[in-house]
Amino acid sequence: MFLDYETLRIIWWLILGVTLVGFAVVQGFGLGVAMLLPFVARDNGERNAVLGTVDLAWDGNQAWFLLAGVAVFAAWPPLHVIAFSGFFFAMFAVLLALIARPVASALRQNARSVPARSLWDGVLFLSGVVPAVVFGIAVGNVLQGIPFHVEPVVGPVYDGGFRDLFNPFALLSGLVAVAMLCMHGGTYLALRTDAMVAKRAKVAASAAAMALIFLFAVSGLWAGLGINGYALTDPAAQTVGLVADGWFQNYVSRLDAVFASACGLIAPLSVILLLDIRMPLQAFMASCVGVAGVVAASGLTIFPFLLPSSTDPNSSLTVWGASAAPSTLFNMLIASIVLIPMVICYTVWAFGRLRRDTLERRKAP
């Protein structure tokens, strides 16, 4: 094995980050489109046109979500245990939403009555809202710490309840995710649609971008100064302590975290300006940067923590202390070298087709 244990851990942390950012960027606009469907498309023809813009992307883009799950399962088994113990019902709701979305789209196109189409419109709306809110709430809870402890024989044990997940900071994080994905979906529709749908999408995307700037700034200040952070007081012994402004100290010491959060604030502003001067393609690219920045900022700020523990800080899962065996990390890395390029190639192909379809539509008389 030509890679040492520490390098393998860092590589897998990067793989997890890339897959989560990739999922948010390439799947996020689909979630945003689903949330905006009732507001930007008023009649059956407009809604069919909106859904037609994302049918190509929905199935394949979920591969990023599966890759993130594989990364968690393979690289940090304790993280997988706690995530599915504490967030089981939330993750199950996300899974149902992701499954229901393409099914509802197909059934809606075949529906003949107005009530049936309205029913599937509601399902599509929920299929966008539920994952966005759940992912945002999950990030908010991770930043505060998850109530769990590690027992010598049993392993990680979740100490909290389902209601505990819905605290004020986590709900704010859920709103950040909703605003972010509505901006992303709105810029996508501004690029991919015409006439009144595109006009309404521009308004929705600009409003969501303004909301994102405000909510992301407030949540960042709250996380940095309003909640306790975590720090490795003794890295060798994996001893963890609570620090009043621990996340803020970690944040300002990492230029990559500062850069990511700057992207999360500046890119939405660019979206507003670019949509105003009728440059939807550039606005969509700026939205991709903004989404990547918001998602990356959280992970970079809490490094090397994966899942802090609020009940027993020393049970917190870190990149160093919760990883799988070196042989497992290496073998799964070989598999990832095959799988990840395949997903990236599909994504490039899908975005290339998106660009070609957009250019052809604009050249058509």
Number of C-alpha atoms within 10 A of each C-alpha: 8 5 11 10 18 12 11 20 24 14 16 23 21 12 20 20 19 19 22 21 24 25 21 27 23 22 24 28 30 29 30 29 29 27 26 26 25 16 13 23 20 12 9 14 9 18 19 15 15 23 22 15 19 23 15 13 19 20 14 15 23 16 22 24 17 14 22 20 15 17 23 21 16 20 27 25 15 20 21 17 18 22 18 14 18 22 18 14 12 21 19 12 16 21 14 14 23 20 15 17 25 18 14 20 21 14 14 24 15 11 14 10 9 10 10 14 19 15 14 21 21 16 20 28 21 18 27 27 23 23 24 27 21 24 19 22 25 22 20 26 23 22 28 20 22 26 25 23 21 17 10 7 6 7 13 20 16 20 15 15 12 11 7 12 22 17 12 12 21 25 19 21 27 26 21 28 30 28 26 33 33 33 38 35 31 37 36 29 32 28 24 24 19 17 9 14 22 22 17 19 29 28 19 22 33 25 16 24 29 18 20 27 20 14 20 22 16 15 19 17 13 15 21 22 16 15 19 20 24 27 23 19 13 10 11 9 10 17 14 20 18 16 16 15 18 20 26 22 17 19 21 13 12 13 12 16 23 17 14 23 26 15 24 28 22 15 26 30 20 21 29 23 14 19 23 14 9 13 15 22 19 16 31 28 18 24 32 27 19 31 29 24 24 25 24 22 21 21 21 20 26 23 19 19 22 21 28 28 25 24 16 16 22 18 23 29 24 20 19 18 19 19 25 19 14 18 12 13 20 22 12 16 19 10 10 17 10 10 13 17 11 13 19 15 11 16 19 12 12 17 14 12 13 18 15 12 14 15 12 10 13 11 8 6 5
